[in-house]
């Protein structure tokens, strides 16, 4: 499922951004891409360690998409919303 995100920036805020940036749209796209890359690296690092410590896991996919699919199918996988909800319930 792809996600489309639209934001509205006030005229005043556009003025501030234009003072610093050559192209606001380009900057936003690069900022999102950078966050995705950081999150992906953190996800893989975290779950490689967890899977390696799990004696029931005998192999891991070498490609990223299959690795993420494997992790998300596990019963112990929770995304940020679910983790925060579990923490709040404690």
PyMOL Python script that loads the backbone (N, CA, C, O; Angstrom):
from pymol import cmd

cmd.read_pdbstr("""\
ATOM      1  N   UNK A   1       0.839  -1.174   0.000  1.00  0.00           N
ATOM      2  CA  UNK A   1       0.000   0.000   0.000  1.00  0.00           C
ATOM      3  C   UNK A   1       0.888   1.242   0.000  1.00  0.00           C
ATOM      4  O   UNK A   1       1.686   1.442   0.916  1.00  0.00           O
ATOM      5  N   UNK A   2       0.751   2.040  -0.988  1.00  0.00           N
ATOM      6  CA  UNK A   2       1.510   3.294  -1.053  1.00  0.00           C
ATOM      7  C   UNK A   2       0.784   4.362  -0.247  1.00  0.00           C
ATOM      8  O   UNK A   2      -0.438   4.328  -0.107  1.00  0.00           O
ATOM      9  N   UNK A   3       1.528   5.281   0.264  1.00  0.00           N
ATOM     10  CA  UNK A   3       0.979   6.377   1.062  1.00  0.00           C
ATOM     11  C   UNK A   3       1.298   7.692   0.370  1.00  0.00           C
ATOM     12  O   UNK A   3       2.445   7.944  -0.001  1.00  0.00           O
ATOM     13  N   UNK A   4       0.295   8.516   0.200  1.00  0.00           N
ATOM     14  CA  UNK A   4       0.490   9.848  -0.353  1.00  0.00           C
ATOM     15  C   UNK A   4       0.285  10.841   0.777  1.00  0.00           C
ATOM     16  O   UNK A   4      -0.732  10.795   1.470  1.00  0.00           O
ATOM     17  N   UNK A   5       1.243  11.739   0.967  1.00  0.00           N
ATOM     18  CA  UNK A   5       1.170  12.721   2.042  1.00  0.00           C
ATOM     19  C   UNK A   5       1.149  14.114   1.427  1.00  0.00           C
ATOM     20  O   UNK A   5       2.006  14.460   0.614  1.00  0.00           O
ATOM     21  N   UNK A   6       0.169  14.897   1.820  1.00  0.00           N
ATOM     22  CA  UNK A   6       0.067  16.276   1.353  1.00  0.00           C
ATOM     23  C   UNK A   6       0.145  17.192   2.561  1.00  0.00           C
ATOM     24  O   UNK A   6      -0.467  16.915   3.593  1.00  0.00           O
ATOM     25  N   UNK A   7       0.884  18.269   2.441  1.00  0.00           N
ATOM     26  CA  UNK A   7       0.975  19.231   3.538  1.00  0.00           C
ATOM     27  C   UNK A   7       0.672  20.626   2.998  1.00  0.00           C
ATOM     28  O   UNK A   7       0.871  20.915   1.818  1.00  0.00           O
ATOM     29  N   UNK A   8       0.194  21.466   3.882  1.00  0.00           N
ATOM     30  CA  UNK A   8      -0.043  22.859   3.533  1.00  0.00           C
ATOM     31  C   UNK A   8       0.901  23.706   4.370  1.00  0.00           C
ATOM     32  O   UNK A   8       0.950  23.578   5.594  1.00  0.00           O
ATOM     33  N   UNK A   9       1.639  24.560   3.707  1.00  0.00           N
ATOM     34  CA  UNK A   9       2.581  25.445   4.383  1.00  0.00           C
ATOM     35  C   UNK A   9       2.062  26.873   4.211  1.00  0.00           C
ATOM     36  O   UNK A   9       1.791  27.316   3.095  1.00  0.00           O
ATOM     37  N   UNK A  10       1.932  27.573   5.311  1.00  0.00           N
ATOM     38  CA  UNK A  10       1.407  28.941   5.245  1.00  0.00           C
ATOM     39  C   UNK A  10       2.330  29.834   4.425  1.00  0.00           C
ATOM     40  O   UNK A  10       3.514  29.542   4.261  1.00  0.00           O
ATOM     41  N   UNK A  11       1.775  30.916   3.918  1.00  0.00           N
ATOM     42  CA  UNK A  11       2.574  31.868   3.141  1.00  0.00           C
ATOM     43  C   UNK A  11       3.746  32.394   3.957  1.00  0.00           C
ATOM     44  O   UNK A  11       4.851  32.564   3.442  1.00  0.00           O
ATOM     45  N   UNK A  12       3.491  32.649   5.237  1.00  0.00           N
ATOM     46  CA  UNK A  12       4.551  33.144   6.111  1.00  0.00           C
ATOM     47  C   UNK A  12       5.674  32.103   6.237  1.00  0.00           C
ATOM     48  O   UNK A  12       6.854  32.443   6.151  1.00  0.00           O
ATOM     49  N   UNK A  13       5.299  30.846   6.441  1.00  0.00           N
ATOM     50  CA  UNK A  13       6.304  29.789   6.559  1.00  0.00           C
ATOM     51  C   UNK A  13       7.042  29.559   5.250  1.00  0.00           C
ATOM     52  O   UNK A  13       8.233  29.248   5.259  1.00  0.00           O
ATOM     53  N   UNK A  14       6.350  29.708   4.124  1.00  0.00           N
ATOM     54  CA  UNK A  14       7.008  29.612   2.812  1.00  0.00           C
ATOM     55  C   UNK A  14       8.093  30.670   2.708  1.00  0.00           C
ATOM     56  O   UNK A  14       9.175  30.405   2.184  1.00  0.00           O
ATOM     57  N   UNK A  15       7.809  31.862   3.202  1.00  0.00           N
ATOM     58  CA  UNK A  15       8.811  32.940   3.161  1.00  0.00           C
ATOM     59  C   UNK A  15      10.066  32.550   3.934  1.00  0.00           C
ATOM     60  O   UNK A  15      11.184  32.794   3.482  1.00  0.00           O
ATOM     61  N   UNK A  16       9.871  31.942   5.101  1.00  0.00           N
ATOM     62  CA  UNK A  16      11.028  31.517   5.905  1.00  0.00           C
ATOM     63  C   UNK A  16      11.827  30.456   5.161  1.00  0.00           C
ATOM     64  O   UNK A  16      13.055  30.514   5.100  1.00  0.00           O
ATOM     65  N   UNK A  17      11.114  29.486   4.596  1.00  0.00           N
ATOM     66  CA  UNK A  17      11.802  28.410   3.886  1.00  0.00           C
ATOM     67  C   UNK A  17      12.520  28.922   2.650  1.00  0.00           C
ATOM     68  O   UNK A  17      13.638  28.498   2.357  1.00  0.00           O
ATOM     69  N   UNK A  18      11.883  29.829   1.927  1.00  0.00           N
ATOM     70  CA  UNK A  18      12.512  30.377   0.722  1.00  0.00           C
ATOM     71  C   UNK A  18      13.765  31.171   1.046  1.00  0.00           C
ATOM     72  O   UNK A  18      14.633  31.338   0.189  1.00  0.00           O
ATOM     73  N   UNK A  19      13.867  31.658   2.267  1.00  0.00           N
ATOM     74  CA  UNK A  19      15.080  32.362   2.681  1.00  0.00           C
ATOM     75  C   UNK A  19      16.278  31.414   2.759  1.00  0.00           C
ATOM     76  O   UNK A  19      17.421  31.831   2.573  1.00  0.00           O
ATOM     77  N   UNK A  20      16.004  30.131   3.039  1.00  0.00           N
ATOM     78  CA  UNK A  20      17.076  29.145   3.224  1.00  0.00           C
ATOM     79  C   UNK A  20      17.217  28.138   2.086  1.00  0.00           C
ATOM     80  O   UNK A  20      18.309  27.630   1.832  1.00  0.00           O
ATOM     81  N   UNK A  21      16.111  27.850   1.402  1.00  0.00           N
ATOM     82  CA  UNK A  21      16.104  26.739   0.448  1.00  0.00           C
ATOM     83  C   UNK A  21      15.968  27.217  -0.989  1.00  0.00           C
ATOM     84  O   UNK A  21      15.305  28.217  -1.263  1.00  0.00           O
ATOM     85  N   UNK A  22      16.601  26.492  -1.899  1.00  0.00           N
ATOM     86  CA  UNK A  22      16.442  26.787  -3.321  1.00  0.00           C
ATOM     87  C   UNK A  22      15.106  26.272  -3.836  1.00  0.00           C
ATOM     88  O   UNK A  22      14.466  26.914  -4.669  1.00  0.00           O
ATOM     89  N   UNK A  23      14.681  25.098  -3.333  1.00  0.00           N
ATOM     90  CA  UNK A  23      13.475  24.444  -3.837  1.00  0.00           C
ATOM     91  C   UNK A  23      12.822  23.699  -2.670  1.00  0.00           C
ATOM     92  O   UNK A  23      13.333  22.667  -2.233  1.00  0.00           O
ATOM     93  N   UNK A  24      11.711  24.208  -2.170  1.00  0.00           N
ATOM     94  CA  UNK A  24      11.049  23.628  -1.000  1.00  0.00           C
ATOM     95  C   UNK A  24      10.606  22.191  -1.288  1.00  0.00           C
ATOM     96  O   UNK A  24      10.850  21.298  -0.477  1.00  0.00           O
ATOM     97  N   UNK A  25       9.964  21.962  -2.424  1.00  0.00           N
ATOM     98  CA  UNK A  25       9.481  20.617  -2.767  1.00  0.00           C
ATOM     99  C   UNK A  25      10.626  19.615  -2.789  1.00  0.00           C
ATOM    100  O   UNK A  25      10.505  18.515  -2.249  1.00  0.00           O
ATOM    101  N   UNK A  26      11.726  19.991  -3.406  1.00  0.00           N
ATOM    102  CA  UNK A  26      12.890  19.110  -3.479  1.00  0.00           C
ATOM    103  C   UNK A  26      13.433  18.816  -2.092  1.00  0.00           C
ATOM    104  O   UNK A  26      13.795  17.677  -1.796  1.00  0.00           O
ATOM    105  N   UNK A  27      13.493  19.821  -1.245  1.00  0.00           N
ATOM    106  CA  UNK A  27      13.996  19.639   0.114  1.00  0.00           C
ATOM    107  C   UNK A  27      13.093  18.686   0.896  1.00  0.00           C
ATOM    108  O   UNK A  27      13.588  17.794   1.586  1.00  0.00           O
ATOM    109  N   UNK A  28      11.778  18.866   0.795  1.00  0.00           N
ATOM    110  CA  UNK A  28      10.834  17.992   1.507  1.00  0.00           C
ATOM    111  C   UNK A  28      10.989  16.552   1.031  1.00  0.00           C
ATOM    112  O   UNK A  28      11.038  15.631   1.846  1.00  0.00           O
ATOM    113  N   UNK A  29      11.067  16.358  -0.265  1.00  0.00           N
ATOM    114  CA  UNK A  29      11.223  15.002  -0.810  1.00  0.00           C
ATOM    115  C   UNK A  29      12.510  14.357  -0.314  1.00  0.00           C
ATOM    116  O   UNK A  29      12.515  13.180   0.047  1.00  0.00           O
ATOM    117  N   UNK A  30      13.603  15.120  -0.293  1.00  0.00           N
ATOM    118  CA  UNK A  30      14.882  14.576   0.187  1.00  0.00           C
ATOM    119  C   UNK A  30      14.846  14.308   1.687  1.00  0.00           C
ATOM    120  O   UNK A  30      15.449  13.344   2.158  1.00  0.00           O
ATOM    121  N   UNK A  31      14.143  15.154   2.441  1.00  0.00           N
ATOM    122  CA  UNK A  31      14.020  14.939   3.886  1.00  0.00           C
ATOM    123  C   UNK A  31      13.260  13.647   4.162  1.00  0.00           C
ATOM    124  O   UNK A  31      13.653  12.873   5.035  1.00  0.00           O
ATOM    125  N   UNK A  32      12.191  13.411   3.437  1.00  0.00           N
ATOM    126  CA  UNK A  32      11.408  12.184   3.613  1.00  0.00           C
ATOM    127  C   UNK A  32      12.231  10.966   3.192  1.00  0.00           C
ATOM    128  O   UNK A  32      12.233   9.949   3.885  1.00  0.00           O
ATOM    129  N   UNK A  33      12.916  11.065   2.082  1.00  0.00           N
ATOM    130  CA  UNK A  33      13.762   9.962   1.620  1.00  0.00           C
ATOM    131  C   UNK A  33      14.843   9.649   2.646  1.00  0.00           C
ATOM    132  O   UNK A  33      15.126   8.480   2.908  1.00  0.00           O
ATOM    133  N   UNK A  34      15.443  10.671   3.225  1.00  0.00           N
ATOM    134  CA  UNK A  34      16.463  10.468   4.255  1.00  0.00           C
ATOM    135  C   UNK A  34      15.896   9.776   5.482  1.00  0.00           C
ATOM    136  O   UNK A  34      16.538   8.885   6.038  1.00  0.00           O
ATOM    137  N   UNK A  35      14.710  10.170   5.913  1.00  0.00           N
ATOM    138  CA  UNK A  35      14.080   9.539   7.077  1.00  0.00           C
ATOM    139  C   UNK A  35      13.739   8.089   6.784  1.00  0.00           C
ATOM    140  O   UNK A  35      13.917   7.227   7.645  1.00  0.00           O
ATOM    141  N   UNK A  36      13.254   7.807   5.591  1.00  0.00           N
ATOM    142  CA  UNK A  36      12.952   6.426   5.200  1.00  0.00           C
ATOM    143  C   UNK A  36      14.227   5.584   5.260  1.00  0.00           C
ATOM    144  O   UNK A  36      14.213   4.481   5.806  1.00  0.00           O
ATOM    145  N   UNK A  37      15.314   6.088   4.709  1.00  0.00           N
ATOM    146  CA  UNK A  37      16.578   5.343   4.718  1.00  0.00           C
ATOM    147  C   UNK A  37      17.080   5.084   6.131  1.00  0.00           C
ATOM    148  O   UNK A  37      17.544   3.985   6.432  1.00  0.00           O
ATOM    149  N   UNK A  38      16.990   6.091   7.008  1.00  0.00           N
ATOM    150  CA  UNK A  38      17.407   5.905   8.402  1.00  0.00           C
ATOM    151  C   UNK A  38      16.540   4.864   9.098  1.00  0.00           C
ATOM    152  O   UNK A  38      17.052   4.003   9.815  1.00  0.00           O
ATOM    153  N   UNK A  39      15.241   4.940   8.890  1.00  0.00           N
ATOM    154  CA  UNK A  39      14.311   3.999   9.526  1.00  0.00           C
ATOM    155  C   UNK A  39      14.540   2.580   9.025  1.00  0.00           C
ATOM    156  O   UNK A  39      14.486   1.628   9.804  1.00  0.00           O
ATOM    157  N   UNK A  40      14.791   2.437   7.749  1.00  0.00           N
ATOM    158  CA  UNK A  40      15.048   1.122   7.153  1.00  0.00           C
ATOM    159  C   UNK A  40      16.313   0.504   7.746  1.00  0.00           C
ATOM    160  O   UNK A  40      16.314  -0.671   8.114  1.00  0.00           O
ATOM    161  N   UNK A  41      17.377   1.280   7.839  1.00  0.00           N
ATOM    162  CA  UNK A  41      18.627   0.776   8.413  1.00  0.00           C
ATOM    163  C   UNK A  41      18.442   0.372   9.865  1.00  0.00           C
ATOM    164  O   UNK A  41      18.955  -0.662  10.292  1.00  0.00           O
ATOM    165  N   UNK A  42      17.706   1.187  10.635  1.00  0.00           N
ATOM    166  CA  UNK A  42      17.456   0.890  12.043  1.00  0.00           C
ATOM    167  C   UNK A  42      16.606  -0.376  12.179  1.00  0.00           C
ATOM    168  O   UNK A  42      16.883  -1.218  13.033  1.00  0.00           O
ATOM    169  N   UNK A  43      15.576  -0.513  11.343  1.00  0.00           N
ATOM    170  CA  UNK A  43      14.705  -1.686  11.330  1.00  0.00           C
ATOM    171  C   UNK A  43      15.529  -2.952  11.099  1.00  0.00           C
ATOM    172  O   UNK A  43      15.425  -3.919  11.854  1.00  0.00           O
ATOM    173  N   UNK A  44      16.346  -2.934  10.053  1.00  0.00           N
ATOM    174  CA  UNK A  44      17.154  -4.108   9.702  1.00  0.00           C
ATOM    175  C   UNK A  44      18.145  -4.434  10.811  1.00  0.00           C
ATOM    176  O   UNK A  44      18.287  -5.597  11.187  1.00  0.00           O
ATOM    177  N   UNK A  45      18.830  -3.427  11.337  1.00  0.00           N
ATOM    178  CA  UNK A  45      19.812  -3.643  12.408  1.00  0.00           C
ATOM    179  C   UNK A  45      19.132  -4.263  13.634  1.00  0.00           C
ATOM    180  O   UNK A  45      19.635  -5.229  14.206  1.00  0.00           O
ATOM    181  N   UNK A  46      17.996  -3.705  14.028  1.00  0.00           N
ATOM    182  CA  UNK A  46      17.274  -4.193  15.208  1.00  0.00           C
ATOM    183  C   UNK A  46      16.804  -5.632  15.027  1.00  0.00           C
ATOM    184  O   UNK A  46      16.986  -6.470  15.910  1.00  0.00           O
ATOM    185  N   UNK A  47      16.205  -5.906  13.886  1.00  0.00           N
ATOM    186  CA  UNK A  47      15.619  -7.225  13.690  1.00  0.00           C
ATOM    187  C   UNK A  47      16.637  -8.287  13.316  1.00  0.00           C
ATOM    188  O   UNK A  47      16.401  -9.462  13.597  1.00  0.00           O
ATOM    189  N   UNK A  48      17.736  -7.944  12.708  1.00  0.00           N
ATOM    190  CA  UNK A  48      18.790  -8.941  12.479  1.00  0.00           C
ATOM    191  C   UNK A  48      19.277  -9.475  13.817  1.00  0.00           C
ATOM    192  O   UNK A  48      19.452 -10.681  13.990  1.00  0.00           O
ATOM    193  N   UNK A  49      19.493  -8.576  14.754  1.00  0.00           N
ATOM    194  CA  UNK A  49      19.964  -8.998  16.083  1.00  0.00           C
ATOM    195  C   UNK A  49      18.923  -9.874  16.776  1.00  0.00           C
ATOM    196  O   UNK A  49      19.270 -10.899  17.363  1.00  0.00           O
ATOM    197  N   UNK A  50      17.649  -9.480  16.714  1.00  0.00           N
ATOM    198  CA  UNK A  50      16.589 -10.272  17.356  1.00  0.00           C
ATOM    199  C   UNK A  50      16.464 -11.652  16.718  1.00  0.00           C
ATOM    200  O   UNK A  50      16.328 -12.653  17.421  1.00  0.00           O
ATOM    201  N   UNK A  51      16.508 -11.704  15.395  1.00  0.00           N
ATOM    202  CA  UNK A  51      16.366 -12.987  14.712  1.00  0.00           C
ATOM    203  C   UNK A  51      17.565 -13.896  14.967  1.00  0.00           C
ATOM    204  O   UNK A  51      17.410 -15.108  15.118  1.00  0.00           O
ATOM    205  N   UNK A  52      18.752 -13.311  15.015  1.00  0.00           N
ATOM    206  CA  UNK A  52      19.951 -14.116  15.286  1.00  0.00           C
ATOM    207  C   UNK A  52      19.925 -14.686  16.700  1.00  0.00           C
ATOM    208  O   UNK A  52      20.490 -15.751  16.950  1.00  0.00           O
ATOM    209  N   UNK A  53      19.277 -13.990  17.621  1.00  0.00           N
ATOM    210  CA  UNK A  53      19.188 -14.464  19.005  1.00  0.00           C
ATOM    211  C   UNK A  53      18.046 -15.462  19.198  1.00  0.00           C
ATOM    212  O   UNK A  53      17.944 -16.079  20.259  1.00  0.00           O
ATOM    213  N   UNK A  54      17.197 -15.628  18.205  1.00  0.00           N
ATOM    214  CA  UNK A  54      16.048 -16.531  18.301  1.00  0.00           C
ATOM    215  C   UNK A  54      16.465 -17.926  17.840  1.00  0.00           C
ATOM    216  O   UNK A  54      16.773 -18.114  16.663  1.00  0.00           O
ATOM    217  N   UNK A  55      16.483 -18.908  18.742  1.00  0.00           N
ATOM    218  CA  UNK A  55      16.927 -20.249  18.357  1.00  0.00           C
ATOM    219  C   UNK A  55      16.006 -20.930  17.342  1.00  0.00           C
ATOM    220  O   UNK A  55      16.416 -21.894  16.695  1.00  0.00           O
ATOM    221  N   UNK A  56      14.780 -20.451  17.193  1.00  0.00           N
ATOM    222  CA  UNK A  56      13.852 -21.033  16.218  1.00  0.00           C
ATOM    223  C   UNK A  56      14.107 -20.549  14.796  1.00  0.00           C
ATOM    224  O   UNK A  56      13.584 -21.126  13.843  1.00  0.00           O
ATOM    225  N   UNK A  57      14.909 -19.493  14.642  1.00  0.00           N
ATOM    226  CA  UNK A  57      15.213 -18.960  13.313  1.00  0.00           C
ATOM    227  C   UNK A  57      16.481 -19.634  12.799  1.00  0.00           C
ATOM    228  O   UNK A  57      17.542 -19.551  13.418  1.00  0.00           O
ATOM    229  N   UNK A  58      16.346 -20.300  11.658  1.00  0.00           N
ATOM    230  CA  UNK A  58      17.502 -21.008  11.088  1.00  0.00           C
ATOM    231  C   UNK A  58      18.050 -20.331   9.839  1.00  0.00           C
ATOM    232  O   UNK A  58      19.152 -20.646   9.390  1.00  0.00           O
ATOM    233  N   UNK A  59      17.277 -19.394   9.273  1.00  0.00           N
ATOM    234  CA  UNK A  59      17.778 -18.657   8.112  1.00  0.00           C
ATOM    235  C   UNK A  59      17.031 -17.328   8.003  1.00  0.00           C
ATOM    236  O   UNK A  59      15.923 -17.166   8.515  1.00  0.00           O
ATOM    237  N   UNK A  60      17.676 -16.388   7.319  1.00  0.00           N
ATOM    238  CA  UNK A  60      17.093 -15.074   7.082  1.00  0.00           C
ATOM    239  C   UNK A  60      17.242 -14.746   5.603  1.00  0.00           C
ATOM    240  O   UNK A  60      18.263 -15.078   5.002  1.00  0.00           O
ATOM    241  N   UNK A  61      16.245 -14.101   5.006  1.00  0.00           N
ATOM    242  CA  UNK A  61      16.365 -13.697   3.603  1.00  0.00           C
ATOM    243  C   UNK A  61      17.495 -12.680   3.421  1.00  0.00           C
ATOM    244  O   UNK A  61      17.755 -11.857   4.300  1.00  0.00           O
ATOM    245  N   UNK A  62      18.144 -12.751   2.293  1.00  0.00           N
ATOM    246  CA  UNK A  62      19.235 -11.819   2.004  1.00  0.00           C
ATOM    247  C   UNK A  62      18.728 -10.514   1.396  1.00  0.00           C
ATOM    248  O   UNK A  62      19.405  -9.489   1.487  1.00  0.00           O
ATOM    249  N   UNK A  63      17.546 -10.537   0.776  1.00  0.00           N
ATOM    250  CA  UNK A  63      17.056  -9.295   0.185  1.00  0.00           C
ATOM    251  C   UNK A  63      16.143  -8.568   1.178  1.00  0.00           C
ATOM    252  O   UNK A  63      15.423  -9.191   1.958  1.00  0.00           O
ATOM    253  N   UNK A  64      16.194  -7.254   1.127  1.00  0.00           N
ATOM    254  CA  UNK A  64      15.517  -6.396   2.104  1.00  0.00           C
ATOM    255  C   UNK A  64      14.008  -6.606   2.127  1.00  0.00           C
ATOM    256  O   UNK A  64      13.424  -6.732   3.203  1.00  0.00           O
ATOM    257  N   UNK A  65      13.372  -6.647   0.974  1.00  0.00           N
ATOM    258  CA  UNK A  65      11.913  -6.781   0.947  1.00  0.00           C
ATOM    259  C   UNK A  65      11.456  -8.081   1.603  1.00  0.00           C
ATOM    260  O   UNK A  65      10.493  -8.080   2.370  1.00  0.00           O
ATOM    261  N   UNK A  66      12.130  -9.181   1.313  1.00  0.00           N
ATOM    262  CA  UNK A  66      11.767 -10.465   1.927  1.00  0.00           C
ATOM    263  C   UNK A  66      12.053 -10.458   3.419  1.00  0.00           C
ATOM    264  O   UNK A  66      11.299 -11.036   4.201  1.00  0.00           O
ATOM    265  N   UNK A  67      13.129  -9.812   3.814  1.00  0.00           N
ATOM    266  CA  UNK A  67      13.472  -9.715   5.233  1.00  0.00           C
ATOM    267  C   UNK A  67      12.369  -8.961   5.978  1.00  0.00           C
ATOM    268  O   UNK A  67      11.915  -9.406   7.032  1.00  0.00           O
ATOM    269  N   UNK A  68      11.939  -7.826   5.436  1.00  0.00           N
ATOM    270  CA  UNK A  68      10.898  -7.029   6.080  1.00  0.00           C
ATOM    271  C   UNK A  68       9.582  -7.799   6.128  1.00  0.00           C
ATOM    272  O   UNK A  68       8.871  -7.740   7.131  1.00  0.00           O
ATOM    273  N   UNK A  69       9.252  -8.515   5.065  1.00  0.00           N
ATOM    274  CA  UNK A  69       8.039  -9.338   5.051  1.00  0.00           C
ATOM    275  C   UNK A  69       8.095 -10.402   6.141  1.00  0.00           C
ATOM    276  O   UNK A  69       7.103 -10.639   6.830  1.00  0.00           O
ATOM    277  N   UNK A  70       9.241 -11.038   6.299  1.00  0.00           N
ATOM    278  CA  UNK A  70       9.424 -12.056   7.340  1.00  0.00           C
ATOM    279  C   UNK A  70       9.198 -11.459   8.725  1.00  0.00           C
ATOM    280  O   UNK A  70       8.464 -12.022   9.537  1.00  0.00           O
ATOM    281  N   UNK A  71       9.821 -10.331   8.991  1.00  0.00           N
ATOM    282  CA  UNK A  71       9.711  -9.697  10.309  1.00  0.00           C
ATOM    283  C   UNK A  71       8.269  -9.289  10.594  1.00  0.00           C
ATOM    284  O   UNK A  71       7.750  -9.553  11.679  1.00  0.00           O
ATOM    285  N   UNK A  72       7.625  -8.650   9.630  1.00  0.00           N
ATOM    286  CA  UNK A  72       6.260  -8.164   9.854  1.00  0.00           C
ATOM    287  C   UNK A  72       5.266  -9.304  10.046  1.00  0.00           C
ATOM    288  O   UNK A  72       4.190  -9.083  10.602  1.00  0.00           O
ATOM    289  N   UNK A  73       5.594 -10.513   9.605  1.00  0.00           N
ATOM    290  CA  UNK A  73       4.712 -11.670   9.771  1.00  0.00           C
ATOM    291  C   UNK A  73       4.868 -12.316  11.154  1.00  0.00           C
ATOM    292  O   UNK A  73       4.063 -13.163  11.539  1.00  0.00           O
ATOM    293  N   UNK A  74       5.894 -11.917  11.887  1.00  0.00           N
ATOM    294  CA  UNK A  74       6.135 -12.520  13.210  1.00  0.00           C
ATOM    295  C   UNK A  74       5.117 -12.007  14.225  1.00  0.00           C
ATOM    296  O   UNK A  74       4.666 -10.864  14.148  1.00  0.00           O
ATOM    297  N   UNK A  75       4.766 -12.866  15.170  1.00  0.00           N
ATOM    298  CA  UNK A  75       3.833 -12.481  16.219  1.00  0.00           C
ATOM    299  C   UNK A  75       4.407 -11.417  17.144  1.00  0.00           C
ATOM    300  O   UNK A  75       3.658 -10.640  17.736  1.00  0.00           O
ATOM    301  N   UNK A  76       5.733 -11.375  17.273  1.00  0.00           N
ATOM    302  CA  UNK A  76       6.351 -10.399  18.177  1.00  0.00           C
ATOM    303  C   UNK A  76       6.647  -9.058  17.510  1.00  0.00           C
ATOM    304  O   UNK A  76       7.195  -8.161  18.151  1.00  0.00           O
ATOM    305  N   UNK A  77       6.295  -8.907  16.239  1.00  0.00           N
ATOM    306  CA  UNK A  77       6.499  -7.617  15.570  1.00  0.00           C
ATOM    307  C   UNK A  77       5.357  -6.668  15.913  1.00  0.00           C
ATOM    308  O   UNK A  77       4.184  -7.028  15.819  1.00  0.00           O
ATOM    309  N   UNK A  78       5.713  -5.470  16.306  1.00  0.00           N
ATOM    310  CA  UNK A  78       4.741  -4.405  16.531  1.00  0.00           C
ATOM    311  C   UNK A  78       5.308  -3.122  15.928  1.00  0.00           C
ATOM    312  O   UNK A  78       6.484  -2.806  16.111  1.00  0.00           O
ATOM    313  N   UNK A  79       4.460  -2.388  15.209  1.00  0.00           N
ATOM    314  CA  UNK A  79       4.923  -1.099  14.697  1.00  0.00           C
ATOM    315  C   UNK A  79       4.904  -0.078  15.832  1.00  0.00           C
ATOM    316  O   UNK A  79       4.544  -0.414  16.961  1.00  0.00           O
ATOM    317  N   UNK A  80       5.281   1.139  15.549  1.00  0.00           N
ATOM    318  CA  UNK A  80       5.417   2.166  16.584  1.00  0.00           C
ATOM    319  C   UNK A  80       4.112   2.417  17.335  1.00  0.00           C
ATOM    320  O   UNK A  80       4.112   2.546  18.559  1.00  0.00           O
ATOM    321  N   UNK A  81       3.014   2.484  16.612  1.00  0.00           N
ATOM    322  CA  UNK A  81       1.709   2.730  17.252  1.00  0.00           C
ATOM    323  C   UNK A  81       1.394   1.605  18.236  1.00  0.00           C
ATOM    324  O   UNK A  81       0.982   1.867  19.366  1.00  0.00           O
ATOM    325  N   UNK A  82       1.584   0.368  17.816  1.00  0.00           N
ATOM    326  CA  UNK A  82       1.287  -0.773  18.691  1.00  0.00           C
ATOM    327  C   UNK A  82       2.237  -0.823  19.885  1.00  0.00           C
ATOM    328  O   UNK A  82       1.813  -1.155  20.992  1.00  0.00           O
ATOM    329  N   UNK A  83       3.519  -0.499  19.679  1.00  0.00           N
ATOM    330  CA  UNK A  83       4.478  -0.489  20.799  1.00  0.00           C
ATOM    331  C   UNK A  83       4.108   0.574  21.818  1.00  0.00           C
ATOM    332  O   UNK A  83       4.149   0.324  23.023  1.00  0.00           O
ATOM    333  N   UNK A  84       3.744   1.767  21.340  1.00  0.00           N
ATOM    334  CA  UNK A  84       3.366   2.848  22.250  1.00  0.00           C
ATOM    335  C   UNK A  84       2.088   2.506  23.007  1.00  0.00           C
ATOM    336  O   UNK A  84       1.969   2.816  24.193  1.00  0.00           O
ATOM    337  N   UNK A  85       1.133   1.871  22.334  1.00  0.00           N
ATOM    338  CA  UNK A  85      -0.108   1.468  22.991  1.00  0.00           C
ATOM    339  C   UNK A  85       0.162   0.418  24.058  1.00  0.00           C
ATOM    340  O   UNK A  85      -0.431   0.461  25.136  1.00  0.00           O
ATOM    341  N   UNK A  86       1.058  -0.529  23.763  1.00  0.00           N
ATOM    342  CA  UNK A  86       1.414  -1.551  24.753  1.00  0.00           C
ATOM    343  C   UNK A  86       2.119  -0.933  25.942  1.00  0.00           C
ATOM    344  O   UNK A  86       1.869  -1.324  27.082  1.00  0.00           O
ATOM    345  N   UNK A  87       2.999   0.029  25.693  1.00  0.00           N
ATOM    346  CA  UNK A  87       3.697   0.712  26.784  1.00  0.00           C
ATOM    347  C   UNK A  87       2.719   1.506  27.654  1.00  0.00           C
ATOM    348  O   UNK A  87       2.853   1.534  28.877  1.00  0.00           O
ATOM    349  N   UNK A  88       1.749   2.141  27.026  1.00  0.00           N
ATOM    350  CA  UNK A  88       0.769   2.947  27.761  1.00  0.00           C
ATOM    351  C   UNK A  88      -0.149   2.063  28.603  1.00  0.00           C
ATOM    352  O   UNK A  88      -0.651   2.494  29.641  1.00  0.00           O
ATOM    353  N   UNK A  89      -0.365   0.839  28.159  1.00  0.00           N
ATOM    354  CA  UNK A  89      -1.254  -0.079  28.877  1.00  0.00           C
ATOM    355  C   UNK A  89      -0.577  -0.672  30.121  1.00  0.00           C
ATOM    356  O   UNK A  89      -1.251  -1.252  30.971  1.00  0.00           O
ATOM    357  N   UNK A  90       0.713  -0.533  30.230  1.00  0.00           N
ATOM    358  CA  UNK A  90       1.437  -1.114  31.378  1.00  0.00           C
ATOM    359  C   UNK A  90       1.234  -0.310  32.628  1.00  0.00           C
ATOM    360  O   UNK A  90       1.771  -0.658  33.680  1.00  0.00           O
TER     361      UNK A  90
END
""", "prot")
cmd.dss("prot")
cmd.show_as("cartoon", "prot")
cmd.util.cbc("prot")
cmd.orient("prot")
